[in-house]
Amino acid sequence: MGNRRGREAMGERRWDGREAMGERREAMGSDFQSVIKTQGAIAHRSPLTARRSPLASSPGFTLLEALVAMLLIATIGMATFDWINSSLGSLGRVQAHHLRQQAIRNALAFMEQVNPMEHPTGERKMGPYSIRWESRLTEPAKDGSGYPAGISLYKLGLYDTHIRIDINEKNIAEFDLRQVGYTQVREFRINF
């Protein structure tokens, strides 16, 4: 400190870098100003970019990026799981409907052979199916008409038949069917 006061007392000017730059600027002109501006831009870097650690430039994920990636994967996985679950549910419903329709077709084919006047109730096992029916006369039995004229050999009646289809003691379908019942009441005779 004492040395500094002595210099000021002697009239010496203290060396200041800013004053020296100003004198140099005047001496060098505009080229020097562009160099100084460039150097100033380098010298006045942002504190965030100036203090980068060596790990910051290494490749990899940050914790936030990993969490966002896990969140996206979980969201996509849940949506995919929901879609698969609903597709499997739809597939199960379609298969159950197909099984029901197949059982109804088989029952209808079987009931074409059943005469409700001779077998008004019954049960039949057909593979995995169990078919039960119960017939009720809706129109009284009448003699049929023969061709070209006269009375038929058969007596006919109209029946409402309730059919129930089970698989492994579980009801899968019930429906009603209108059938014609018949029985032969006369013999065929030729008169000569």
trRosetta pair geometry for C-beta under 8 A, 3 or more apart (Angstrom, degrees):
i j d omega theta_ij theta_ji phi_ij phi_ji
1 4 5.6 -53 -155 29 37 112
1 5 6.8 32 153 -15 67 101
2 5 5.9 -54 -153 35 37 108
2 6 6.4 39 151 -22 67 105
3 6 5.6 -53 -152 32 33 115
3 7 6.7 32 153 -19 64 103
4 7 5.9 -55 -154 32 33 109
4 8 6.6 28 152 -15 66 105
4 14 7.4 22 -152 -98 94 121
5 8 5.7 -55 -148 38 36 109
5 9 6.2 36 154 -22 68 106
6 9 5.7 -55 -148 35 31 111
6 10 6.5 24 155 -15 64 107
7 10 5.8 -60 -149 38 32 106
7 12 4.4 -68 -177 63 87 122
7 14 6.9 103 112 -80 132 75
8 11 7.8 58 177 -64 33 17
8 12 7.1 -90 -81 60 26 73
8 14 7.2 -13 -78 -44 88 102
13 19 7.9 -99 153 110 131 166
15 19 7.8 -144 -164 61 43 115
15 20 6.8 24 -169 -48 85 123
16 19 4.3 76 72 8 101 106
16 20 6.8 -176 87 -9 51 85
17 20 5.6 -57 -147 39 34 112
17 21 6.3 37 154 -23 67 104
18 21 5.7 -51 -149 33 32 112
18 22 6.5 36 152 -21 63 103
19 22 5.6 -51 -153 32 35 114
19 23 6.6 32 151 -17 66 103
20 23 5.8 -53 -150 36 35 109
20 24 6.3 33 152 -17 66 107
21 24 5.6 -56 -147 39 34 111
21 25 6.1 40 153 -28 67 103
21 36 7.2 106 -168 -120 120 138
22 25 5.6 -50 -148 28 30 114
22 26 6.8 29 155 -17 62 102
23 26 6.0 -53 -154 34 32 109
23 27 6.5 27 150 -17 63 109
24 27 5.5 -61 -150 39 35 110
24 28 6.0 10 162 -4 73 113
24 32 6.5 -157 136 -175 91 154
25 28 6.4 -68 -138 45 26 93
25 29 8.0 168 174 -15 54 8
25 32 5.6 -166 -122 103 56 129
25 33 6.3 66 -145 -72 106 82
25 36 7.2 -24 -95 -23 106 154
27 32 7.9 58 76 -18 69 161
28 31 6.2 -99 155 68 100 90
28 32 3.4 83 99 -36 132 136
29 32 6.3 117 61 13 46 99
29 33 7.7 -85 128 -6 41 98
30 33 5.3 -50 -153 29 45 116
30 34 6.8 43 153 -19 71 97
31 34 6.1 -54 -156 32 35 107
31 35 6.8 33 149 -15 65 106
32 35 5.6 -55 -152 37 37 112
32 36 6.2 38 151 -21 69 106
33 36 5.6 -53 -146 37 33 112
33 37 6.3 35 155 -21 65 104
34 37 5.7 -50 -147 34 33 112
34 38 6.5 34 153 -18 64 105
35 38 5.8 -57 -151 37 31 110
35 39 6.2 27 153 -15 66 108
36 39 5.7 -56 -144 41 31 108
36 40 6.0 36 153 -24 65 106
37 40 5.5 -52 -145 35 30 114
37 41 6.5 33 154 -22 63 102
38 41 5.8 -51 -152 30 31 111
38 42 6.7 27 151 -14 63 104
39 42 5.6 -55 -151 38 36 110
39 43 6.0 33 152 -19 68 110
40 43 5.6 -57 -141 40 31 110
40 44 5.9 6 166 1 68 113
41 44 6.4 -66 -135 49 24 92
42 45 6.8 -11 -174 -48 36 100
45 49 5.4 -102 168 82 112 108
45 50 4.6 136 95 -68 116 100
46 49 4.6 73 64 17 99 99
46 50 6.4 -169 84 -14 46 91
47 50 5.6 -56 -134 38 30 113
47 51 6.2 2 174 2 65 114
48 51 7.0 -77 -147 45 19 89
48 52 8.0 51 152 -66 55 77
49 52 6.4 -11 -162 -38 42 108
52 56 4.8 -114 -165 59 91 141
52 57 6.6 65 157 -38 130 98
53 56 5.0 112 57 -14 75 99
54 57 6.7 -60 -164 35 41 102
54 58 7.3 49 142 -34 66 103
55 58 5.4 -48 -156 16 46 119
61 65 4.4 -134 -162 88 93 122
61 66 4.9 108 132 -57 133 88
61 69 7.4 -49 -146 -1 149 141
62 65 4.8 97 51 7 76 102
62 66 7.1 -140 94 -5 40 87
63 66 5.7 -55 -149 37 33 112
63 67 6.4 33 153 -19 66 105
64 67 5.8 -53 -147 36 31 110
64 68 6.4 30 155 -17 65 105
65 68 5.8 -54 -146 37 31 110
65 69 6.3 32 154 -19 65 107
66 69 5.7 -54 -147 37 30 112
66 70 6.3 30 154 -18 65 106
67 70 5.7 -54 -146 37 31 110
67 71 6.3 34 153 -21 64 105
68 71 5.6 -52 -148 35 32 114
68 72 6.4 32 154 -18 64 104
69 72 5.8 -54 -148 37 31 110
69 73 6.3 30 154 -17 65 107
70 73 5.7 -54 -144 39 32 111
70 74 6.1 32 156 -20 66 107
71 74 5.8 -55 -145 38 28 110
71 75 6.3 28 156 -19 63 107
72 75 5.8 -55 -145 37 30 110
72 76 6.2 24 158 -13 65 108
73 76 6.0 -57 -144 42 28 107
73 77 6.0 31 155 -21 64 111
74 77 5.6 -56 -143 39 28 114
74 78 6.3 28 158 -19 64 104
75 78 6.0 -53 -146 35 28 108
75 79 6.5 26 155 -15 63 107
76 79 5.8 -56 -147 39 32 110
76 80 6.2 32 154 -19 66 108
77 80 5.7 -55 -144 38 29 110
77 81 6.2 31 156 -20 65 107
78 81 5.6 -52 -144 37 31 113
78 82 6.3 33 155 -20 64 105
79 82 5.7 -53 -148 36 30 112
79 83 6.4 31 152 -20 64 106
80 83 5.6 -54 -148 36 32 112
80 84 6.3 30 155 -17 66 106
81 84 5.8 -55 -146 38 30 109
81 85 6.1 32 154 -21 65 109
82 85 5.6 -55 -144 37 29 113
82 86 6.4 24 158 -14 64 106
83 86 6.1 -57 -146 39 28 105
83 87 6.3 29 153 -20 63 109
84 87 5.6 -56 -147 38 31 113
84 88 6.3 30 155 -18 66 105
85 88 5.9 -54 -147 36 29 108
85 89 6.4 31 152 -19 62 106
86 89 5.5 -51 -147 36 35 115
86 90 6.3 37 153 -19 65 103
87 90 5.7 -53 -148 37 32 111
87 91 6.3 35 151 -21 64 105
88 91 5.4 -50 -145 35 34 115
88 92 6.4 38 153 -21 64 102
89 92 5.7 -52 -151 34 31 112
89 93 6.6 29 152 -16 64 104
90 93 5.7 -55 -149 38 34 110
90 94 6.3 34 153 -19 67 106
91 94 5.7 -54 -146 37 31 111
91 95 6.3 30 155 -18 65 107
92 95 5.8 -55 -146 37 29 110
92 96 6.3 29 155 -18 64 106
93 96 5.7 -54 -146 37 31 111
93 97 6.3 32 154 -19 65 106
94 97 5.7 -55 -148 38 30 112
94 98 6.3 32 153 -20 65 106
95 98 5.6 -52 -145 36 32 112
95 99 6.3 34 154 -20 65 105
96 99 5.7 -52 -147 36 31 113
96 100 6.4 33 153 -20 64 105
96 172 8.0 -148 -171 -146 86 110
97 100 5.6 -53 -148 36 31 113
97 101 6.3 29 155 -17 65 106
98 101 5.8 -55 -146 38 30 109
98 102 6.3 31 155 -19 64 107
99 102 5.8 -55 -147 37 29 112
99 103 6.4 30 154 -19 63 106
99 167 7.6 -30 159 -29 123 162
99 172 6.9 -77 118 -171 102 151
100 103 5.8 -56 -149 36 30 111
100 104 6.4 30 153 -19 65 105
100 172 5.3 -150 -104 158 85 106
100 173 5.3 133 -159 -61 92 116
101 104 5.7 -52 -147 35 33 112
101 105 6.4 34 155 -18 65 104
102 105 5.8 -52 -148 36 32 111
102 106 6.4 30 154 -17 64 106
103 106 5.7 -55 -147 39 32 111
103 107 6.2 32 154 -20 65 107
103 129 5.5 158 -136 -105 100 130
103 165 4.8 134 153 159 123 152
103 167 7.1 -100 -95 -50 147 113
103 172 5.9 70 51 92 163 130
103 173 5.8 165 96 16 120 133
104 107 5.7 -55 -146 37 30 111
104 108 6.3 32 155 -19 65 105
104 165 6.9 -126 -78 -6 55 156
104 173 5.4 -113 -71 162 95 167
104 175 6.8 53 -132 6 111 143
105 108 5.8 -54 -147 36 30 111
105 109 6.4 30 154 -18 64 106
106 109 5.7 -54 -148 37 32 111
106 110 6.3 30 153 -17 65 107
106 126 6.3 180 155 118 127 147
106 129 6.4 155 96 13 140 166
106 131 8.0 -139 113 -63 95 133
107 110 5.6 -56 -147 39 32 111
107 111 6.1 29 156 -19 67 109
107 129 7.3 -135 -65 167 92 148
107 131 5.1 163 -119 -118 98 128
107 163 5.7 130 164 164 134 142
107 165 5.4 -100 -60 -78 144 123
107 173 7.6 -156 7 89 151 129
108 111 5.8 -55 -139 38 30 108
108 112 6.9 45 155 -33 60 95
108 177 7.4 169 -114 -104 80 143
109 112 6.0 -42 -160 13 32 116
110 113 6.3 -66 -172 34 42 106
110 114 6.9 35 141 -23 72 108
110 124 6.7 -162 176 79 143 146
110 126 6.6 -111 -74 -61 149 154
110 131 6.1 130 83 55 151 172
111 114 5.1 -51 -145 29 50 115
111 131 7.8 -138 -57 169 92 141
111 133 6.7 131 -109 -81 111 154
111 161 6.9 163 -158 108 132 154
111 163 6.5 -66 -72 -88 145 143
111 177 6.1 62 138 91 157 168
111 179 7.1 -119 159 -79 106 139
114 119 5.7 -90 -165 72 95 125
114 122 7.2 -155 -141 48 134 140
114 133 6.9 106 122 57 166 158
114 179 7.7 -24 88 -158 89 166
115 118 4.4 44 91 24 114 107
115 119 6.3 98 69 22 66 87
115 181 5.7 99 177 -140 74 74
115 182 6.4 -86 -147 48 117 69
115 183 7.7 119 160 -71 137 71
116 119 6.7 -78 -120 74 30 62
116 120 5.6 60 -177 -109 73 55
116 133 7.9 -104 -105 138 97 128
116 135 3.7 165 -156 -132 120 169
116 157 7.8 -113 90 88 101 105
116 159 4.0 -129 102 69 152 169
116 161 5.7 -129 -94 -75 138 119
116 179 5.1 122 -9 88 129 130
116 181 4.2 -95 70 -78 81 114
117 120 7.4 19 -126 -66 14 84
117 141 7.2 87 -121 -100 127 127
117 155 7.9 159 -157 95 160 92
117 157 5.6 122 -87 41 113 118
117 159 7.3 -151 -57 -42 66 135
117 181 3.0 136 -35 163 91 119
117 182 6.0 -176 20 31 142 17
117 183 5.2 -124 121 -35 138 101
118 181 7.3 -180 -2 -160 63 105
118 183 6.6 136 -62 -88 90 101
119 122 5.0 1 171 -33 114 136
119 135 7.9 95 105 11 56 131
120 134 7.2 26 148 -160 77 50
120 135 4.3 -121 -153 59 68 102
120 136 7.7 85 -167 -70 113 34
120 159 7.5 -147 -125 -139 83 142
121 133 6.7 -170 -141 96 44 63
121 134 4.9 9 -109 -112 92 68
121 135 6.9 -143 -62 20 52 74
122 132 7.3 -168 98 -145 43 53
122 133 5.9 3 55 53 77 91
123 130 6.6 0 -172 -180 102 93
123 131 6.9 164 -153 86 52 50
123 132 4.7 -12 -102 -101 87 79
123 133 7.8 176 -80 18 45 62
124 130 7.6 168 84 -156 40 51
124 131 5.1 -12 59 59 88 99
125 129 7.3 154 -160 89 48 55
125 130 5.5 -23 -104 -104 67 74
125 131 8.0 179 -86 20 19 73
126 129 4.7 -14 68 68 90 105
126 130 7.7 169 25 -88 69 26
126 131 6.2 21 7 -6 115 112
128 167 5.3 25 143 -139 101 97
128 168 7.2 -27 -172 -36 95 82
129 165 5.9 -33 -157 -162 109 98
129 166 7.3 129 -162 71 56 47
129 167 6.1 -42 -100 -85 54 79
130 165 7.2 144 74 -159 53 48
130 166 4.4 -20 60 63 106 98
130 167 7.4 174 15 -81 83 31
130 169 7.8 25 25 -76 146 43
131 163 6.6 -19 -166 -165 93 101
131 164 7.6 151 -157 79 45 50
131 165 5.7 -13 -102 -104 70 75
132 163 7.2 152 82 -156 50 51
132 164 4.7 -12 61 59 101 99
132 165 8.0 -168 24 -75 70 31
132 166 7.4 31 -2 -2 107 107
133 161 5.3 0 -170 -178 114 109
133 162 6.8 158 -152 80 59 48
133 163 4.9 -16 -99 -101 90 73
133 164 7.6 -177 -77 20 43 68
134 161 7.0 158 78 -154 36 63
134 162 5.1 -11 59 56 90 98
135 159 4.4 5 -173 177 113 133
135 160 7.1 153 -154 79 61 39
135 161 4.4 -26 -96 -97 82 85
135 162 7.9 -173 -80 19 35 63
135 179 7.0 -63 -123 52 124 122
135 181 7.2 109 159 -60 152 131
136 159 6.5 142 67 -158 34 78
136 160 5.2 -20 61 61 92 90
136 161 7.7 172 17 -83 64 39
136 162 7.8 31 -2 -8 105 97
137 140 7.0 58 157 -100 125 37
137 141 7.3 -58 -144 -41 134 83
137 157 5.5 -40 -133 170 104 130
137 158 7.4 98 -159 75 61 52
137 159 5.8 -46 -97 -100 46 77
137 181 7.7 -72 -101 30 87 139
138 158 5.1 -61 64 105 96 97
138 159 6.5 149 5 -121 88 21
138 160 5.1 76 -45 -17 125 99
138 178 7.7 -44 21 -132 147 98
139 142 7.6 -43 139 -9 106 109
139 157 6.3 -179 82 -160 78 63
139 158 3.9 46 28 36 112 112
140 157 6.9 -74 161 -122 23 98
141 155 5.0 42 166 157 115 108
141 156 6.5 169 -151 85 71 29
141 157 3.8 -47 -89 -68 77 107
141 181 7.6 -65 -100 86 103 105
141 183 8.0 -7 -152 29 142 105
142 155 6.8 175 88 -159 21 73
142 156 6.0 -26 63 62 73 81
142 157 7.4 135 11 -82 63 58
143 151 5.1 -18 155 -155 134 108
143 152 6.3 168 170 46 76 83
143 154 7.9 141 -153 92 55 43
143 155 5.8 -47 -94 -105 51 70
143 156 7.7 73 -173 17 10 81
143 185 7.4 -93 -110 54 88 141
144 151 7.3 108 78 -173 52 61
144 152 3.1 -24 88 36 98 148
144 153 7.6 -20 58 48 115 43
144 154 4.9 21 11 73 133 86
144 155 7.1 -158 -12 -105 84 18
144 156 5.0 82 -67 -15 98 117
144 182 7.7 9 -40 -128 134 111
145 149 7.9 -49 -179 -152 99 35
145 150 7.2 137 -165 85 65 38
145 151 6.8 -71 -120 -119 43 36
145 152 5.8 33 64 -31 10 99
146 149 6.9 17 82 103 87 21
146 150 4.3 -21 53 81 120 90
146 151 5.8 31 -8 89 107 19
146 152 4.6 161 -65 -82 73 54
146 153 7.4 78 -89 -18 112 67
151 186 7.4 99 113 -9 108 158
152 156 7.8 32 70 -23 146 108
152 186 7.8 160 121 38 45 124
153 184 5.6 -8 142 -144 100 87
153 185 7.0 171 168 51 51 62
153 186 4.6 -125 -137 67 64 94
153 187 7.4 63 -138 -100 113 5
153 188 6.2 -34 -88 -66 140 80
154 182 4.7 -1 -179 -169 131 111
154 183 6.6 148 -154 74 80 30
154 184 5.5 -52 -96 -97 74 52
154 185 6.7 115 -138 11 24 85
154 186 8.0 -100 -41 31 30 88
155 182 6.9 154 77 -152 48 59
155 183 5.4 -14 55 61 96 84
155 185 4.8 59 -23 -23 105 132
156 180 5.9 -20 -163 -173 105 106
156 181 7.1 144 -160 80 51 52
156 182 5.2 -18 -102 -98 68 84
157 180 7.3 147 76 -161 41 57
157 181 4.6 -18 64 62 95 102
157 182 7.6 -178 23 -74 69 40
158 178 6.8 -4 -175 -174 95 98
158 179 7.7 158 -158 86 51 40
158 180 6.2 -33 -102 -104 59 64
158 181 7.6 -166 -79 19 10 82
159 178 7.2 158 85 -157 49 52
159 179 4.9 -22 67 68 100 86
159 180 7.3 154 19 -107 86 13
159 181 5.0 62 -19 -22 126 112
160 176 6.1 -9 -176 -172 95 113
160 177 7.7 148 -162 77 50 40
160 178 5.8 -28 -102 -101 62 70
161 176 6.9 149 79 -160 47 60
161 177 4.7 -25 66 67 101 91
161 178 7.4 169 17 -93 80 18
161 179 5.3 21 -9 6 125 119
162 174 7.2 2 -178 -173 90 97
162 175 7.9 -179 -151 97 55 30
162 176 5.4 -30 -100 -102 63 78
162 177 8.0 171 -84 22 19 73
163 174 6.9 171 90 -150 55 52
163 175 5.7 -12 59 64 99 72
163 176 7.3 163 15 -99 78 25
163 177 5.9 30 -12 0 121 115
164 171 6.4 -51 -171 -129 103 105
164 173 7.6 168 -154 94 42 55
164 174 4.9 -7 -107 -105 73 90
165 171 7.4 106 78 -153 51 60
165 172 5.6 -55 102 62 97 89
165 173 4.4 11 46 58 116 94
165 174 7.3 -159 20 -72 71 45
166 169 5.8 5 171 -124 132 17
166 170 6.1 141 -159 63 82 32
166 171 5.5 -46 -98 -89 81 48
166 172 6.8 136 -124 6 28 82
167 170 5.7 -32 70 61 69 90
167 172 5.4 26 7 -20 105 131
171 174 6.6 -3 -175 -41 120 102
